[in-house]
Every structure is written in structure tokens, then in C-alpha cells.
Amino acid sequence: MMNIANKNEYRCGYVSIIGRPNVGKSTLINRILGTHLSITSKKPQTTQHRIQGIKTTDTYQAIYIDTPGLHHDLKSAVHKYMNREASTAIDDVDVVILMLEALKLTDEDQRILKILKNSSAPIILVINKVDLIKNKERLLPYLQSTNELFNFKAVIPLSSKKGSNIEQLEKVIIEQLPVSAPYFSEDQLTDKNDRFLASELIREQLMRLLGNELPYAVAVEVEAFEENKKIIKVSALIWVERDNQKSIVIGQNGEQLKQIGINARQAMQRMFMKKVLLKLWIKVKTGWSNDERALKSLGYVDDDWY
């Protein structure tokens, strides 16, 4: 049972994290939550869905929204979906975190800044990957110039990978949250169900093991998720767009698919804290990433999207 010391001082609210692809949004939310909720890989746009991660303490509850990276050069239906998920994440939230990569300011970053002009929420600028800057003297003029781009509530350099300066960021976030009772129970970590989390863990391994060979046209559909006291049985389909992609996923003598299954099963066991039996199949669904009906069947599109 949560021990709320003073209900009149308890804070609760939504915090949206936005930025271009591969800037470190998912790594940041995992670091803040202290668990591996959002999948990560070195391939841009690994995150394809908006995910809420909930951190609850005795004094506050912050609901972090991890978003797909905004990317305006890609025009397929699935990329339009991801851009919509990210763009609308600044609506009706209490705090927005804009994430940039240290010493970089791209055209995509500038487009996001224009979008933020429509937000009424306080905006915190986070400069990520400062651990990669060998000459720290280069960082100060960059921080000064980016601070002049917008009326930010704060500018915080950090490393989501190393965990440096995360506490300072959380302190600023909490100060911006409204006084409110918690929205979720103290033991709830996310708004997503276990079936969705299982599909994401499989897709994470696809991106990590085949990121240089496999394009974005891969999706995972969990057909069955059965749980009892001792074991979870998961059956999932991996959808690709072409036969040669199917061959890549399977690998020589089925070794690639076997390794994907092993890694995904182990990740599920760490997340669900229970033994997992995982079965994977692969099917070809031509053009699914540019087909709105196919996207809907695979869980990408809400009824009101198109």
C-alpha cells in the first residue's frame, strides 16, 4: 500500500519525451524507470509505438510517454503512423522533454522545435550522449546556443546510457507536475499488456540481430499468450514483406531464427519473472508497411486514425 505522507502535496502528471530517431529516448525512460520497458537497438526508429512507463513513489507519480522518433523524409503508412504518434504526444501532457544529441542540431530537430510552439506545457531540453564528447569545452557554447532556441524551463546535459545527471532531470520534472492524486496503482509499470510487451521483445531481437540487413518492414503479431502459475506459453508470427527477407530471418539452417527465439525468450523471462515457452513462425505479407488495413490488423492503427 502506497504511503502518501501529504495528499495535498502529492504530484502526478504526464511527461512526454520527443526527439528525432536514435537520440536515446527509450534508453532514458528505461534508466528513469529502472527496468527494460522500451526496446532499444542501434537502428533508428526501433520504437514504433507510443508507450507509457509509470514511476510511482510516496511523493509523486510520473507517467512517461516514450514516442517514435519524428522523421519527415519517410512517407510509408507505417512511418506516417509513427510520426502521428510522436506529434500528438505533446497534447494534453504536463511536461515535455525535448531530447537532442550533444553537439548536433539537425533539420529534424528544427522541425520538432516548430511543433513544440503549439505546446502549452513547460519544455525541458535534454542534451544526451555527453559521455561521448571527449573535449567538454565544446559543450558549453553548444548549451548556450541551444538554450536560445526556445524558452526552455531548463537545459540539462546528461548521459541516459551512463545514468549521469538523471536525478537532476527528475528533480526538475517533479517540480513541474501538478498537485494531484496518482492516476495508476503503485504496482502498475505501463499501460501496455503483456501480449504487447512480448511482441516488442521479439521485435527488439530482430532489430538487434538483423538491423543492418532487415529494413523496417518487419512486424510481430502474438497469436497466443497463455499463462499459468509456472509457465507462459507464447506463439508469435513474424511478418515480413518479401521472400528474401524471410530467408534472412531464418538464416542458414534456421540458426538466425533460433537465436532470435532464444534471446527473446530470455528477455521475456527477465521481464515476466517466469519460465517462458516461445514458438515463432514467419509469414510474408506483401506491402504491409504501406497498407493501412494491414497496419490495423497488426495493431498499429486505431479506429480513428484514418
Phi, psi and omega in degrees: 000130182293135180258092180272112185295315182219107183296335180283350180243357182291138182244145180205138178182176183260137182234115181263134178249117182233161180165173180286170182300143171067026179270348175112021183295313182293322177297322179296312182294324176296321179295316180296318183282339181075023179207163183268085180265307181271132183288151183224151170198172179282350182277130178301151178061036171297318176285123181241351181231154174280125185235136176260130174243128190250123175247121184238130174231185179286347184242344180201160171227119178248126179256103183273135180250110176272130187239155171298152177291136178285127183214112188266357181273345183258129192243007179291165182299321181292324179287326174297321177299313183295320178295322178295317179302318181287316184295321182280354182288350178269355180278135172058037173246166184265334179215142173241131173254119173264125184250124174242159174266133185309133177071011179235144173211099187266173175299324177298318178299318180295323178295321179295321178300323178295321178297322183294342179296342179270358182266137177265356182279152173298141185242126178255127177268123177249125176259108186264166176066032177292341178294341181273352181272111182286317179263097185294342179295337179287341187285322185300309178297329177294315178299319180294317182290320179289329179296334181277353183285336189200162177274075182284146176291326178198156174238119187233113173279138181201177172232108179292331180289316182274339180089009182284136175069014178294320180298322179295318178299313181298323179300314180294319179300311183300322180297335182269346182288142178287156174290122184193153171290156180297146179273332184239160177294156187294338183263003180272126183263329185207166176272352182271149179274171184295328178297316178296315181299321178297317180296322179293322180293327175291315181295327177301317180291325175299316181291321183287318185274335185234020186303326181274347184251329187255128177285188182291347187282059175221135180223159180235131178238116177278114182275330181216138177219100184244127185233135169231193186295332187252334190211154173243128178253122183238129173240127186222147175256134172259117181264131173233173186259339183221158181298322181293331175292324176299318179296323179296315181295319181292316180076174180295125180057025177076011186291324182294314179297322178299316181292321176301316180296317180298311182296318180293319179297318179295321178295320177296319180296324176291321182286314186268351178056045182202154178296140183235134171252116186243131175238131182240141172231160178235135175224152178264128176231092189301128174069022184297326185289349179238022183238111185297326179291320177295320178298321179295318180293335180265007173089012182273331193241130174281165183299332185261014185284319182227000000 
